Amino acid sequence: GAVVSQHPSRVICKSGTSVKIECRSLDFQATTMFWYRQFPKQSLMLMATSNEGSKATYEQGVEKDKFLINHASLTLSTLTVTSAHPEDSSFYICSGEGPLGDTQYFGPGTRLTVL
Amino acid sequence: DAKTTQPPSMDCAEGRAANLPCNHSTISGNEYVYWYRQIHSQGPQYIIHGLKNNETNEMASLIITEDRKSSTLILPHATLRDTAVYYCIVRVRDQAGTALIFGKGTTLSVSS
């Protein structure tokens, strides 16, 4: 299947700082990428849908000014958590829609810990 | 909202077949059934998907009932590495750019 990478895999930061997470589709072009968040012992929650070259669409309850998403190319989307706080600590996962548009492939996730 | 119902947990002995059920009684004619799994602290892994015919690949088989209201994912010879949370998701295939919505899934525990 298609491969999606994320960087970094793990990050620890101080409260009030910003953190950028990169999501790359390595062997296919992803017109659409998705960002999810997963808290311990819970399922994945969709945060936003990102289309190349346009503004992201955020799910209800997700602050667009806090979670900045940029999808500048068909292989790269970034999520920036601005002014991070301990409650933002979570597992962030991205996915890209596969070349046939019928299957999504997920990255390995980024573990964010805010102290 | 998730449109599927799965048992919260299942156990399976190593080497035996694992049969994971999923109910999707409100599925529409143009919705596909997808299965993903998530091993602890990793991103979800695509397993298989289907519309109405049974499907098989190198990982698993998908059996969909004739009325399409339920399906079963079959791992023919479960190993310890198959221990994971398995998610059954329905999604309209032709709507590119539509996200997968995850329910709570089934935690499969494979033991020796």
Interface residues (C-beta under 8 A of the other chain):
Chain A: G1 V4 Q6 T31 T32 F34 Y36 S43 L44 M45 L46 T49 N51 F91 I93 S95 E97 G101 D102 T103 Q104 Y105 F106 G107 P108 G109 R111
Chain B: Y32 Y34 Y36 Q38 S41 Q42 G43 P44 Q45 Y46 H49 Y87 R93 A96 G97 A99 L100 I101 F102 G103 K104 G105
